[in-house]
Amino acid sequence: MPAPYWLLVGLALILLLLVPRVATINLLTILILANIWAILAMSWDILSGYTGQISFGHSFFFGLGGYTSGLLALYLKLSPWLTLWLGGLVAAIGGLLIALPALRLHGPYLALITLLAALVADRMARFLKIETAGAEGALYGIPPLSFDWNTTYYYSAGLMLLVALVLILVARSKMGKVFEAIRDDEEAAEAAGLNTAKYKILAFAISGFVAGLSGAFLAHYMMIVSPRQHFDLELSVEAIIAAVLGGMGTVTGSITGAYFLVLAREYLRPLGVWRMLIFTLLALLFLFFLPRGMMAELRARFQKVAGASKQR
């Protein structure tokens, strides 16, 4: 990638680290959510953007992570830092459970399986009957990672950057190249001797783990987990919107798209019923002028400029 692209990324990282010094509590709460949504969007992108396995039910993994972490922290009194990763692990197992029967499914059939998984999990959570459960299976009193806003922000930013780094390394590895080969032409990849079934299972597991981490972090941040907060299909839609707006097949694109989504959603909130209409119009404008997504278009333009300068 051209140097100017990484220069922009570096400046964004510096800004990310300096934000708590100037931000209000209200802005910090929004940015923490943006970091969580960025992790969720990256989890969708590694499966759908890189591997081409379209998921409409990523809230399934998100909810598994949240409920697992919440239940373990409440009932076994485990450290939130341990339950956070265990939530990701259970969500990864959920990814395997979906991947195995869906190996022979493609396109809308695969998307339907993921959608049904999210719907079933949502209904099951609503019938959860435990002592700390509120209305329709909500869990209250989940211990937070920290009571300090600045510390929580840095935790969320650190986890988001860690996930981004790992997924960039995955995307640039042999595994990532196989993911892209499956996305571009699965039959050709199989003809070349690649075990596409194994790599699709890996993609589901990685995607599920990352989505589970984001769901677990939200549970400890909000100190509550509920079907409406963790299994709602709106979460799946927002993950897709963030990844597409930022640029599918680009880890940094998912982060950019998530920030745009969360900031626009929150700052348009005073507009009431007009909020969604204006957000939809903004999203359509971005897609019209930047059809490949914000970061994908930016990267392509930098590469074009770099290529032209080399020819001179």
N, C-alpha and C positions, 0 to 999 in steps of 0.2 A: 504494500500500500504506500502511496506517496507520503512524504514527510509532512506536508501541511495538514493532512487528515489526522495524523497522530498528534500533531501540535495542538489541534483543536480538542482532541480527546484529553491531552495532558492539561490544558487550561480548564476543561470541565472538571477534571479530578481535583485540581487546586481549589476551584470554586466550591466543589462539594465539601472539601475539608474546612473551608473558611466560613461556610454558611452559619454555623451556630454562633459565631462571634457577633453577627449583625442581625440574625433572624429573630422575629418574635416567637412566642410560644405557639401561636396559631399557625405560623408558617412552618415551624418545626414539625408539628403534628401532621401537616399536609405532606411534607417532604418524607417523613417516615413512611407514610402510606405509599408515596411514589416509589420508594425503594422496595417495599414489599411487592407492589404491583410489577415493578421491573423484574424481580425474580420470577414471578408467575409468568410474565410475558416471555422471558428467556426460556422457561421450561417448555412452553408451547412451541416456541420457535425451533428448538433443537429437534423436536419430533416432527413438526409440520413444515417448518421453513427449510430445514436441512435435509430431512429424510423423506418428506412428501407424504407422511401419514397424517391425514387431516383429523383433528380431534375437535369435537364440539362439546366435550364434557370434561374439561380440565378441572372443573370445580370438584370432581370426584377425588382427584389426587390432593387438591387443596384442602378439602374437608377431612380426608383421612389423616393428613398430617396434623391438622388442628385438633381433631378429636383425640387422636392418639396421645399427642403431647399434653393436652389438657387433662385427660383421664389419668395418665401416669403421674403427672405432677400433683393432682388432687388426692388420688387414692393411695399411691405408693410413696408419696412425698419425695419423689426424685427431683434432682436439680433441674431447673428449666433448661440449662445448657446441655444436659443429657437427653431430656425428653424432646428437645428440638430436633436432634439428629435421629432419635428413634422414630419421631413422626415422619421424617423423610424416608427412613428405612421401610416403614409400614406402607407408605405411599408408593415406594418403589416396588414392593411386593404386589400392591394393587395394580401397578403397571404391568407386571408379569402376568397377572391373572386375566387382564384384558388382552394382552398381546398374544397369548397362546391360542385361544380360540379364534382370534381375529387374523391369524397369519394369512389365511387364504382370502381374506376380504380386502376390497379396495374401494377407494372413492367414497361414495355416499353410504355404502354398507358399513364400512369401518367407522365412519363418522357417526352413524346411527348407533353402533354398539357403544361408543364412548358416551354418547348422549343418554342412552338408556341406563348406563352405569351410574351416571350422575343423578338421574331422576330416582332410581331405586335407592341409592344411598341417602338422598334427601328425605324420602318417605320413611326409611328405616330410622333415621336420626330423630324424626319428629315423634316417633313412638318410644323413644328412649325413656325408660323409667328408672331413675336413680335418685338418691337423696338430694344431691345438689342440683338436680335438673330443674329448670324453670319451665315455662310454657313451651310446649313442643320441643322438648329435648335440649334446651339451652343449658350450658354449664357455666356457673358463676364462680367467682373467687379464684380464678386461675392465677398463680403467682407470676408477677412480671419479671422480666430480665433485669429491670432497673426502675426505680421510681423517679430518676432524674431524666428530664427531657433531653438534655444535651447528650448524656450517656446513651440513652436509647437511640437517638439519632445516629450516633457514631456506630453503635452495634448494627443498626439496619444498613447503614452505608457500607460498613466493613463486610457484612455478609453478602450484600449485593455485589460488591467488587470481587470478593472471593469466588462467588458463583460465576461471574462474568469471566474472570481469569481462567477458571477451570474449563468452562465451555469453549472459550477461544482456543485453548490447548487441544480440547477434544476435536473441535472443528478443523484444526490444522494437522491433526494426526491422521494416520492411516484409517482409523475408524471414521473420522469426519469425511474423508474422501469417499469411503464406501457409502456413507449416508447420502452423499450428494449423487453418487452413481445410482443408488436405488431411487432417489427422487427423479432423476433425469430419465432413466430407462431401466426399470427393474428386470425386465426380461434379458436385456443386454448384459446387465450385471451378473445374472445367473449364468448366462452363456459363457461369460468370462471366468467362471469357476468360483465366484464369490458366494458364500453362504448367506444369502439375503435374509433368511429366516432368523438366523442368529443375530444379525446386526439390527433387524427391526425390533427384536426382543430387547436388545441392549438399549436402543433408542427409547423404547417405552419405559424401561427401568430408570434410565437417567432422567428422563423427563418427569416421571412420577416422583422421583426422589427430590428434585429441585422444587417442583410444585408443592410437595409436602412440607419442605422447609419454609416456604413462604406462608403456607397455611398455619404452621406451628408458630411462626414468629408473630403473625397477626393475633393468634389466640392469647399469647403472653402479653402482647402490646395492649390489646383491648381488655384483657383479663376476663374474657368471656368467649365462648364458642357456641354457635347456634346454627341450625340448618339455614336460616336466612342469611347469616353472615358468611358461612363457609361452603354451603352446597348449592347456593342459588345459581341458576344458569347464567345470570347476568355476569358473574365472575368469568365464566368461559368466554362470553362475548367480548368482555373488556380485554381479556388476554389476547384474543385474536385481533381486536382493533389496534391495540398498542403495538403488536408485532408487525402488522401490515402497514400502519402509518409510519413506523420507524424504518421498516425495510426488512422483509422476510429474508432469512439466510444471513443476517448480520446481528451478532450479539449486541453490539452497541446500538443498533437500530431499535431493539426491543426496549432498551433502557430509555432512549430518547422518546419513543412512542409512549411509554408508561408515564414519563414525566409530563408530557403534553396532555395525556388523557386525564391524569389526576389533577393537575393544576387547572386545566380548563373546566373540569367538572366542579371543582370547589369554588373557583372564582366566578363562575356563571350561576352559582346557586341562588344569589339574590334575585335572579330574573324569573324564578319560579317555573311556571309551565313552559316558558319560552326557552329554558335552559337547554333542553334536549334538541330543540329545533335548531338553535344557533350552533350548538356543538356539532350536530350532523352536517350543517352547511360548511362549517370550518373543516371538518374531516373530508367532505367531498371536494372542497377546494384544494386541500393538500394532495388528495389522490389524483385530481385532475392535472395539477401542475407538477407533482412529483409522483408519478404512477408507480415507481419502484420503491417508494418510501423515502423518508427524509435522509437517513444516513446512507442508504444504497445509492441514491441520486448524488449525494455529496461526494461519496467515494468515487463514483463513476466520472464525475466532472473533474475531480482532482487528477484522476488517472489520465483523462483526456488532455488536460493542461500539461501534465508531466510528460506525456508522450509527445506532444507538439514541441515542447521545449528541447527534448532530446534530438529531434529531427533537425533543429536549426544549427 
